[in-house]
Amino acid sequence: MTRSERVVIEGVEFLATLTVRSSGIGLLALHGSKEGGTAELAHEVAARTETTALVFTQPAGDPVHIPSHRMSAPACETLQEFLASVALVISLHGHLRPDTPDAIFLGGSNRPAAHTLARSLTLLAPGFETVTDIPRIPTGLRGLHPRNPVNLTPAGGVQVELPLTARTQRPGRTPGVPDTPPRPVAAALTAGVGHLSAERRG
């Protein structure tokens, strides 16, 4: 089941698109229009792993970045439904840190899940450095704020911060043209989420 909702957060209009599946894992992209490739990755990985997905995009104007912990607006029914329907969240984000252009940072409150994803990323996307050590993750990318949606489910989650080359093969943004995520990263995230699903089934 897929449904969409238009919601205004801090004066910015978003389109929140929710696809609910039976798995207890959810893929989340809070900044789908601002952080190119994250929306496409969330949709693709969720479809390939039969997990729930929630993607926020901004249908008009220049994309605005609202910090994750301020995106958890009670008025957003699709976000509340998403959080109620999953136990573990994988939240996809993008970073542009010039000093770490090849680093994938795995933050969030669920550290065992972060290490599970890291194993798949290291194996299947070896061109990137996967970082799970919290002190090595820039403070703003750690995803540890208690109101961040990645931490609002029973099992918490993993905040995946991807550099530009790990989330899109296009060297710029063309209006109306979807980003194309790199195959190794999509495959690695798919494998990692698959392992997490298997772990949850026991």
N, C-alpha and C positions, 0 to 999 in steps of 0.2 A: 504494500500500500504506500502510495506517494501522495503527499499533499504539500501545498505551499501556503505561506502566510506573509503578508506585508506587515512589518512592524517598524516603529520609529523608536530609536534608542539615541538619547542625547541629541535629538533634532535631526538625526540621520536616518533616512529610509533604507530598510533592508528587505530583501526577499529571502525568507528562510524556507528551504526545501527539505522536507523530511521523508525518508524512505525507511519504513519499519520492517524489519525481518525478525526471525525468531531467535537469532543468536543474542547472547547477553553482552556482546561487545558492540560498541558504537564508534564509527569514524566521524570526526567533527572537523569542519573547516570554518572557523569564525570570520576569517578575513579573505574569503574567496576571490573578491574583486581586487583587493589590495596586494595580496601575496600570490602572484601568478603561479598556477600549477597545483595549488593546494586543493582547490575545489575539484579539479579533474582527478587528482590522486584519490581523494576521499571517495568520490563516486566509483572509480574503477576498482579500488581495493575492496570496498564494501560489496560491490556486485560479485567480485571473484571469490569472496570468502563468505557470502551469504550473511553479512552483518548489517546492522542498521547504519544509516548515514544521515547527517544533518549538515547542510551547507548554507552559509550566509553569503549573499552577493548584494551588491549595491546597484540597482537598475539604472540610476541616473547620476550624472555629474562625476567629478573626479573622486575616486575612492578615498575614504577617510579611515584612518586607523584609530579605533577605540580599543584601549587595553582590554585584555580578555576578562579580567575580573569585573569590568564594568559592562560586559556584554550579557551578564546573567540577569537580565531584566525580568521581573515577575510577569510583566505584561506579554512576554513572548511565549505564547502557548506551545509552539512547536518545540522550543528549547525545554520547557518543563516536561512535555511528553517524551522527548528524547531521553532526558535524565531519568525519568521514571521507568523507561523501557529497557535500559541497559545497566549492567553492573560495572563495566570497565570501559573507559573512554580512551581512544587514541586520537589526540588532537593535533592536527597538522598545521604548521605555521612556516613562514619563510623569514630568513634573516639575510642581511646584506653586510655582514661584518667584514671589512676589508682585510683584517689581520687573520681571519680564519675562513677563507673563501671555499674551502673544501670540507669543512667540519659539519657534521650532523650531530646536533646536541639533543640528548634524550633526557628531559626533565620530568616534572610531575611527581606525584606522591607515591606511585606504585613502582618501587625500585626493582622488584623481581621481574615485572612485566617489561620494564625498560631494558633489562639485561637480556631478556628473551628476544626482543626486537633487535638489540645490538648484535646478537649472534648472526641473525639472518642478514642484516645490513653489512656486516663485516665479510661474510661469506659471498654474498651475491652482488654487492655493490662496493668492491674493494677500492675503487677509485676515490672514495671519500673516507675521511677519518670520522669514526663514530665515537662520540664522547658520552660516557655515562657518569663520570665522576663529578658530582655536583659542584665542588669547589672550582673545577675547571670550566664550568658553564658560566657565561656572563650572567650577572645578576638578573638582568631584565629578561633573560630567556629561560630561566629555571622552572617556571610554571608551578610555583609552590604557594601562590597566594590562596588562602582558604576559600575565597569567593570565585576563583577561576573555575569555570565549568568542568575542566579536566579533573578537578578534585571533589566534585559534588555528588558522585555516585558511591555506592557501598564499597567498591574495590578501588576507588580513585582512578588514576589513569597515567598515561604517558604523554608528555608534550614533546612532539617531534619538531624540532626547528631545523629546517632545510635551507641550505644555501641556494642561490639562484640556479646553479647548474644541476642541482639535484631535484629540481621541481619543474623545470621547463627546458625544452631543447630550442626554444625560440629566443634570440638575443634581444628581444624588445617586445613591446606590447602593441598589438594591432587590434583596434576596436572591433568587436564582433567575432574575432577569431580565437577559438579555444586554445589554451596552452596544451602542449604535448609533453607529458612527463617522460623522463628517460626510462627506457625499459628495465635496466638493472634495478633502479630504485623502486619502481612499481612491483617488480618481481620480488624484491627483498621484503617490502612491506607486506605483500600478499602472503609470503611464506611465514613471516613473523606473526601476523595476525592469525594465520592458520595454526601455528604452534600454540598460541595463546588460547584459541578455541579448544584445541585438543586438551590442553592443561585444565581448562575449566570443566570439560566433560569427565576428567579423571581417568 
